[in-house]
């Protein structure tokens, strides 16, 4: 099955270049393009792509806000940031908004293709230099106490791993044969027990504990 892809960038020349690169791949089908956040949200809602390549610097709203709204409306769509921004502020905000990948525009084409395929498979892809940023940031934070970590049940540990890998509630529910509402309840319990407040913090925790690898 082909990966249904939506391109979002306000520069037509960038979209054209991406189309030329990606349409040569037998497992990728470009189903649409958008030049701003509103167009991206509408296209995602109507077309339901598997993956969206999202620029952060859009003219009407940030790609971060567009990502947040798309994930609220079309949760099954994976979003990969493709941007010139490589600083921590944009990186962590995009991850918190629900992105499943983050790739700088200077990356090699092979890296971009890997990110698209990884996100389409339900996993999280982080460009190597940015993955190191994430690990370094988390290691600089105070450790959670052993008593809090030991409070997680076996099922909550399974849900935590799935969440950190970028899976949504429906995917986790199907994988673990439980209801989406049960997944959400586990998620709330995990965040409360570990004193975590965002998806970025959750991913950092899972990496530090060796539950997932960047």
N, C-alpha and C positions, 0 to 999 in steps of 0.2 A: 504494500500500500504506500502511495506517495505521501510525502509530507506537504500538507497544504500551507503555503507560506504567504504572509502579508508583509509588504515592505512599507515602512513609515519613515520618511525623511523629507524635510522641506526643500531639499535641493534635487531638482530633476536629474541633474547629471550624476548624482550619487545613486539615485534609484536606477538609472539606466545602466550604470556600471555594475550594480549588484545583480540586476536582471540578466545581463550578459554572462556574468560569472555563474550564477545559480541555475539558470535554465539549461545549462549543459549537463547538470547532474540528473541521472535517471530516476533518483528517488525523491526529487524535489519538484513541486509544481507551484509556481507563483500565481496566486489566484487574485491578487489585487495590490493596489498601491494607495497610499494616503500621504498628503503633504502637511497635515497638521493634526493636532490631538483630537479635535472633534471628528474629523474624517476617519481617524484610526478607530475611535470608539464605535462609530456607526458601522464601519466596515467589519469590525470584529463581531458586532452583534448580528449583522446580516449574513456574513460569510462563514463565521465560526471556523477560522483557520486553526491548524494544529500549532503553528508557531508564528509569532510576530517579531520581526526585526525592528526594534524601536530606537529611534534617535532621541536623545534627551533634550536637545535644543530646538524645540518646535515653536512656531510663531504665536500661537494662541494660548498654549498652556505647556508646561514642561512635560517631557516624556514620562517623568515620574508620576505626575498626576494622571496622565492618560493611562499609564499602566495600572494604577490603583483602581481607576474606574472600570477598566476592562476586566480586571480580575474579579470585581464585584458582580459584573454582568455576565461574563463568559468565563467561568472559573476554570474550565478544562483547557483553555488556550494558554500555551506556554509563551512567555515573553523573554526575548533576549535583547539586552541593551547593546547597541552598536554605536559607539560614541567617541568623541575626541577627549572626553573628560576621563581622567584616570586618578582623580584625587579621592580621598576617603569620603568626603561629604556626599558627593553624587553616588558613589559606589554603595554606601550603606543605605542611603535613602531609596535607591532603586531596588535593593534587595528587600528592604522593608515593605515596599509597595507590592511585592509579589513576583519580581523578575526571577526567571530560572536560569539566567545566564548573563554574563557581562563581558563584552569583548571590545577592546579599543580599535579604532578604525585603522591603526597602523599594523594590526595583526595580519599574519599571513592568511591567504585564502583557506588553507587547510584548517587553520584554527577556527575560522568562522563556520566552516562546514561541520567541524566536530561539535561546535557549540549548538548548532541547529539540530543535529541528530541527537545529541545528548538531551537537549530540552524536549524534543519530540518523544523521547523514550520515557519522559517523566522524571529525569534526573536533573541535577543542578550542575551547570558548567561555569567555572570561574577561570578567567585567563590567569596563567601562572603567577605573574607579578602581583595581581590583585588577590589571588588566593593567599599569598604570603602576607599581604596587608591584613586580611581578615584574621589569620592565625595570630599574627603579631599583636593586633588590637585586642583579641580576646585574652591572650596570655598576659597582657598588661593589666587586665581587670582582676579584682579580688576573686579568689576561688570561692565557689559555693562550698558550704560546710558538708562534711560526709553525712551528717544526720539528714540533711535535706535530700541529698542524692539517693540515700538508701530508702527514702520514702516512696520512690517510684515503683509501681508494680511492674511485673513483666510485660503486661499489655501496654502500659504507659510508655515503657522503653521502646516497644515496637512502634507505637504511634509517633514517638519523638523522632526515631530514625527516619520514618517515612516523611514526616513533616520537614525535617532538615534536608532531605534529598529532593524536596520540591513538589512532592505529591500533594494533591488537594484532597479535601474531605471525601469526595466521592470515590476517588481512586484508592484511598486508604481503606474505606469501608468495603469495597469490593475485594481488596487484597486480603483483609483480615476477617472477612465474612461477618461484619457488624454493620450497624446502620450509621449513616452520616451524622445523625444527632449524637450517637454514642462517641463517634470520633471527636466531635466538637466538645463534648463533655470531658473526654480524656485530655484534649488540648488545653482546656481551661485549667484542669487540675495540674497538668505538667507545668504550665506557666506560673501558677500560684506556688506550687511546691518548690520550684527552683528559683523563684523570684526573678523570672524573665518577663520582659515587657514587649518584645517585638520578635519578628521572624529572624531578623539579623542576629539578635542575641541567641536565639534558639540554635541557629546554624553554628555560631561560634562555640557554643557549649558542646554540641555534638562532635565538632571537629576536635576540640581539646580532649574529649573523652574517648576519642578513637572510634566513635560510632559511625562516622562517615569520613571519607578522605577527600580533601580539596583537589 
